[in-house]
Amino acid sequence: LESVKARATHAERTREEEARLRVTEERMRIARELHDAVAHHMAVAHAQAGTAAHLADTHPEQARGILTDLVGTTSSALLELRATVGVLRQTADPDTDPLEPTPGLDRLPALVAGCESAGLSVAVSTEGEAQPLSPGVDLTAYRIIQEALTNATKHASDHAARVRLRYEDARLLITVTNDGTANDGAAPPVPG
């Protein structure tokens, strides 16, 4: 009887530890997702605002265009923030508002446009026939490219990046390159 009680106590303790571990892992996943979404948009918004300020006196029309893009960048940031925080608030209630879809490669054109309005020239090429991706892989691919373009926007001296998507059978290979060297935080060039 004592042995059965000890095993039951141990099993209960193990279940509680596993539950705590799952909660911690999920919190870390959400924190990474939130960081990825917000950090990218804030870096692009910072570059857009800096470029617009730089152009305000000499090229006011370009500055106004960049400020318009800045509104779109901050709107996207707020939508992603709402969607990520919405996951934390999510209930089993089917009457709640649907969440923003998880970003994936279908949002790559908007990501590129945001980076370009911040002064980064981005070329995207696709090799092979695009294959459908699972939601997790699609999100991961998007976040990898987002992080690389964010770094190029903030640090690349030549203000240009190339994204290559290569589909091979059941694999997707992503290459993001930049030929410049790290800059000292200088403003990006005037977008043409």
C-alpha positions in Angstrom: 0.0 0.0 0.0 2.8 2.4 0.8 4.5 1.6 -2.5 1.3 2.4 -4.4 0.9 5.7 -2.5 4.5 6.6 -3.3 4.1 5.8 -7.0 0.9 7.9 -7.1 2.5 10.8 -5.4 5.5 10.5 -7.7 3.2 10.4 -10.8 1.3 13.4 -9.6 4.5 15.4 -9.0 5.8 14.3 -12.4 2.6 15.5 -14.1 2.8 18.8 -12.4 6.4 19.3 -13.4 5.6 18.4 -17.0 2.7 20.8 -17.0 4.9 23.6 -15.7 7.5 22.8 -18.3 4.9 22.9 -21.1 3.7 26.3 -19.8 7.2 27.7 -19.7 8.0 26.4 -23.2 4.8 28.0 -24.6 5.6 31.3 -22.8 9.1 31.3 -24.4 7.6 30.5 -27.8 5.1 33.4 -27.5 7.9 35.7 -26.2 10.1 34.9 -29.3 7.1 35.4 -31.6 6.3 38.7 -30.0 9.9 39.8 -30.2 10.3 38.8 -33.8 7.1 40.7 -34.9 7.6 43.9 -32.9 11.4 44.1 -33.3 11.2 43.9 -37.1 8.4 46.5 -37.4 10.1 48.9 -35.0 13.5 48.6 -36.8 11.8 49.3 -40.1 9.7 52.2 -38.6 12.9 53.7 -37.1 14.6 53.6 -40.5 11.6 55.1 -42.2 11.3 57.9 -39.7 15.0 58.6 -39.9 14.9 58.7 -43.7 11.8 60.9 -43.7 13.5 63.3 -41.3 16.6 63.4 -43.4 14.6 64.1 -46.6 12.0 66.5 -45.1 13.7 69.8 -46.2 15.3 68.7 -49.4 12.8 66.1 -50.8 9.4 66.8 -49.1 7.4 64.7 -51.5 9.6 61.6 -50.9 9.5 62.3 -47.1 5.6 62.4 -47.3 5.6 59.1 -49.2 7.9 57.4 -46.6 5.7 58.8 -43.8 2.7 57.2 -45.5 4.6 53.9 -45.6 5.4 54.4 -41.9 1.7 54.4 -41.1 1.4 51.0 -42.8 4.4 49.7 -41.0 3.1 50.7 -37.6 -0.4 49.4 -38.5 1.2 46.0 -39.4 3.1 46.0 -36.1 -0.1 46.7 -34.2 -2.0 43.9 -36.0 0.8 41.4 -35.3 1.0 42.5 -31.7 -2.8 42.1 -31.4 -2.7 38.7 -32.9 0.1 37.5 -30.7 -1.4 38.9 -27.5 -4.8 37.5 -28.7 -3.3 34.0 -28.4 -2.7 34.7 -24.7 -6.3 35.8 -24.3 -7.8 33.1 -26.5 -10.7 31.2 -25.0 -12.7 28.3 -26.2 -15.5 30.7 -27.0 -16.4 30.4 -30.8 -18.0 33.9 -30.7 -14.7 35.7 -30.1 -13.1 37.7 -32.9 -10.9 35.6 -35.2 -7.2 36.3 -34.8 -5.0 37.7 -37.5 -3.6 34.9 -39.6 -0.1 33.7 -38.8 2.3 35.3 -41.1 3.9 33.2 -43.8 5.6 33.6 -47.2 2.4 34.9 -48.6 3.2 38.1 -46.8 6.7 38.4 -48.2 5.8 41.1 -50.7 4.5 43.4 -47.9 7.7 42.6 -45.8 9.9 43.6 -48.8 7.9 46.7 -49.4 8.3 47.8 -45.8 12.0 47.3 -45.9 12.3 49.1 -49.3 10.4 52.1 -47.9 13.0 52.2 -45.1 15.8 52.5 -47.7 16.8 48.8 -48.2 16.8 47.5 -51.8 15.5 43.9 -51.7 15.6 41.4 -54.6 13.6 38.2 -54.2 14.1 35.1 -56.5 12.4 31.8 -56.4 13.9 28.6 -57.8 12.0 25.4 -58.3 8.3 24.9 -58.0 6.8 26.4 -54.8 5.4 23.7 -52.5 2.7 24.2 -49.9 4.3 24.5 -46.4 2.9 23.5 -43.1 1.9 26.5 -41.0 4.9 26.1 -38.6 7.4 25.9 -41.5 5.7 28.8 -43.3 5.9 31.0 -40.2 9.5 29.9 -39.6 10.5 30.7 -43.1 8.9 34.1 -42.9 10.5 34.9 -39.5 14.0 33.9 -40.8 13.7 36.3 -43.8 12.2 39.0 -41.5 15.1 38.8 -39.1 17.7 38.8 -41.9 16.0 41.8 -43.6 15.7 43.6 -40.3 19.5 43.2 -39.7 20.2 44.4 -43.2 18.0 47.4 -42.7 19.8 48.3 -39.5 23.4 47.4 -40.3 24.2 46.9 -44.0 26.4 49.6 -45.6 25.3 48.9 -49.1 21.5 49.0 -48.2 20.7 46.1 -50.4 19.8 42.5 -49.7 18.9 39.4 -51.8 16.5 36.7 -50.8 16.5 33.4 -52.6 13.9 30.7 -52.0 14.9 27.4 -53.5 12.4 24.5 -53.4 13.9 21.1 -53.7 11.6 18.2 -53.4 10.2 18.5 -49.9 12.7 21.1 -48.8 12.8 24.9 -48.8 16.3 26.4 -48.7 16.4 30.1 -47.8 19.4 32.3 -48.5 19.5 36.0 -47.6 22.7 37.8 -48.6 24.1 41.3 -48.4 27.5 42.2 -49.8 28.1 45.3 -47.7 29.9 45.5 -44.4 28.3 46.6 -41.1 27.7 50.3 -41.0 28.0 52.7 -38.1 24.3 53.5 -38.0 24.4 56.0 -40.8 21.1 56.9 -42.4 20.1 54.8 -45.4 20.4 56.3 -48.8 17.6 58.3 -50.3 15.1 55.9 -51.9 14.8 56.4 -55.6 
